[in-house]
Amino acid sequence: MADEDKKTRISVTINHQTYTIVGTESKEHVEKVADLVNEKMDEIKEANKHLDTTKLAVLTALNTMNDLKKLEEEHITLLNLLEEDK
C-alpha cells in the first residue's frame, strides 16, 4: 500500500463535539475542513439561536451543498467559456 493510501485518525472539534476522522487526507486538510464546518455552523446558529443540533447540522449541510452546487455551475460556465475561446 502506497503512503498516500494509508489511513490516519485525526480528532477534530465541531460544535463543541469531538469527532475522530479516519481517512487519507493530511491532518492540515482535515483540520481546515473541520474549521470551515464549525464556522458555518456558528454562522447559522447565530442567525437561528433556537435550532437544536440536528436541525443546525442539516441546515449547515444544505448551505454547504448549495455553495458547492453554485461553484460547480460556475466551474462549468467557465469551462464552457474557455472552450468557446479556442
N, C-alpha and C positions, 0 to 999 in steps of 0.2 A: 504494500500500500504506500503510495506516494505521501510525502509530508503534508501536502495540501489536502489530502483526503482524510487525515487524522482528525477525529472529532475532539473538541475541547469542551470543558464545562466552565461557564462563566456566570457568576452571580451578579444580578443587577437589581436595583430597586426601582419599582414603578408604582406610583400612587401609594407609597408607604408600605408596599409589599415586596418581599424579596422573591425573585424568580431565578432558577438555575436554567440557563440556556445552553443546550448542547448543539454543537454544530461545527462547521469547518471555517467559519469566518474568523477574522482576527479579533482579539479582545477589544481593540480600539473600535472596530466597526460595530460590534455588538453593543458596546457601551454608548456609542454615538446614537445608534438606533433607539436604544432604551431611553436616552436623554430626550430624543425627539418625541417619542411616545409620551413620556412624562410631561414634557412641555405642552403638548397638545391636550392632554387630559387636564392639566392645570388651567389652560385657557378656557376649555369648555366648562369646567367646574366653576370657574369664576363667573361665567355668564349664566350658569344654571345651578345655583347652590343647593337646590332641593334634590338633585339627582342621586340615586343610590349607585353603588359601584357597578352593578351590571348595566344599568342604563348609561352611565358615564362611559363604560368600555365600549358599548355598542355605538354610541354617538361618536366616540373617538375613531372607531373603525370605519364608520360611514364617512366621516370627514376626511380621513386619510385616504380611503379608496376614491372619494370624489376628487381629491387633489391628484391622485395617481392617474385617474381617468383623464382629467384635463391635461396633464402633462403628456400622456400617451397621444392624445388627439393633437396637441401642439407639435409633438415629435413627428407624427405622420404628416402634418401640414408642412413642416419644414423640409422633410424628406421629399415630398412632392414638389416643393418649390425648387429644390436642388436638381431634381430630375428634369424639370421644365427648363432650367437654365443650361442644360447640356446640349 
